[in-house]
């Protein structure tokens, strides 16, 4: 034996693991052509100690010098699988199988990777062959069941997984896979029945965790929390329970959720899922000192990335949200690739994550890619729900001469979505329409939800109901058209639209892009919002005559307004924004800085809760400094929900781009503060243009960056116009289509009526 290897072996036998590993690594760096047995033994050792990245690195060096060693290729493949590099794992295992094509262990490992990649049909081919050779092997039957599951052959999957549990009653993973399959294909009750059966055989805590997860995924959140509370006495020192309990409680008790998530990380600090859940929860904490919570989330994210690698779409989503909120654009670029990460989110069904993609669009190709990502998400979802059909009414509903419209949103409460939609409930023509509303809000009904409930014909509020049950409920109501208002934002149910529970379906208000579902027939917009390229919409545009929104009294009350723009007293222009940082990009902030640099002595005010965090202030200040704007010219007001008075201290709002403001643009104009916007080709790039156009401020809508700079600088130099706008904007809005709520409602229902009538008209006779 080589003396250096002997020295390393002695260190390992003496329990000095790090020393032994270091000695072997030093030897392999000096002697890369070392015997193959050294590479085999060393990579196997590292694998056993869960050092998968290190094992993969030395495995790569090993196969470079010993390319004919099948076992080494196999070890490299299983290590790469554990690092999350599934493509690399498959390549390595294919190399092993090329050398030993009949090796069952290699085939099994390749099948596992294919299952990880959700390539069910390919995995089923491998595991069917292996099962024929060893039919009594429970683990092989389980793997074949998973393959059929991913191939969406649910009956075969269930048969194989049940067989796996019969062959080996204590095969915990087989029971868990069976419960997961049943939860997806049949329902929560069926999954829980299997888990209860499994618990009677093997009292594994993993079954209890799966039971809690099944209840949560079935939207039975309170039941899940109550069940886990009963487990605290027995399992209170186990990380999984605190992690799952924190995930459920986050919808209504964030402080307690944070405490449980912190406990989970303390009990199992090397678990990246637990760490990223804690990061996400602190980032979403609105109680107490929000800025301190965000600082904590940012710090925890940095710690997490030193502990392990971001691997899953969920990890990248959380990282993207936190880095975006503190404007750490360098780290964001390292973490998220526009195409690869966006497609990963789409493949994993993470529609909410895709909202952050809008601010990262730069080119025409990016816009097309964004459409492709949404289509990918939508096509996969629509294909999946085909396997879970809903019960539908047998015949038409009795004709009472009225059109039945459904509005689906969990935000029909004190929320901007309700503020903008309220005119439709206040002014709908009851002689021609029936209005049904659907909400899944987890909190208590507030005054506005109660008010809307009293206005409409039917208000169905079901916090604890899953998507399929929602689709069946809506189908039973036999609507003429269903309109979803929330997109994939928190507690909303965009997925329900995939079942097409109504003959006509539309999106409006909540999501500034095509959702991706071809089962949504229309996107309700106006002429300003309509993209010049039809390819930038998936749905057909359903056009309002002038404005797609109206500014109702509840959304825009008579707030105190400064009589003069602040420049009159200050002697300098104050630019500003109250837009959410998820709409920011490095390039956009740079152009804000260039505007400020072009107007001597001007200031820039950011009215956002993130302004209370040092990271946000530092990142923003660095970009402004690079354009010659000192930190003293920046002002941060860290408020949430109390931002409106700060418009009295702002002369001009600079809009975000490419994703523009919507509610914030309306608020700014209402307070007499003009908004300068950049108009792009996509719907999400035209929201402010619609509002400004309806207010008669076309000259503040720039077509390019030079125009944006010129419009902002020109407006800053026209103090008399700023004074006039401060006095006239609110009455102008009231007199415009934006302020005429009854006319807006009339236009909206005439538009819906025409769409419904077109859908019911007989098809023209063929020529």
Secondary structure, DSSP 8 states (H G I E B T S, - for coil): --HHHHHHHHHHHTT-HHHHHHHHHHHHHH-TT--HHHHHHHHHHHHHTT-HHHHHHHHHHHHHH-TT-HHHHHHHHHHHHHHT-HHHHHHHHHHHHHHSTT-HHHHHHHHHHHHHTT-HHHHHHHHHHHHHH-TT-HHHHHHHHHHHHHTT-HHHHHHHHHHHHHH-TT-HHHHHHHHHHHHHHT-HHHHHHHHHHHHHH---HHHHHHHHHHHHHTT-HHHHHHHHHHHHHHHTT-HHHHHHHHHHHTTT-HHHHHHHHHHHHHH-TT-HHHHHHHHHHHHT--SS-HHHHHHHHHHHHHHHHHHS---SHHHHHHHHHHHHHTT-HHHHHHH--HHHHHHHHHHTT-HHHHGGGGGG--SHHHHHHHHHHHHHHHHHHHHHHTTS-----SS-----S-EEEEEE-TT-SSSHHHHHHHHHHHS--TTTEEEEEEE---S---HHHHHHHHHSSEEEE-SS--HHHHHHHHHHHT-SEEEE-STTSTT--GGGGGG--SSEEEE-SS-SS--S-TT--EEEEETTTS-SSGGG-SSEEEEESS-S----TTTS------SS-THHHHSS-EEEE---GGG--HHHHHHHHHHHHHSTT-EEEEESGGGGSHHHHHHHHHHHHHTT--GGGEEEE--SS--GGGGGG-SEEE--SSS--SHHHHHHHHTT-EEEEE--SSGGGSHHHHHHHHTT-GGGEESSHHHHHHHHHHHHT-HHHHHHHHHHHHHHHHHSTTT-HHHHHHHHHHHHHHHHHHHHS------
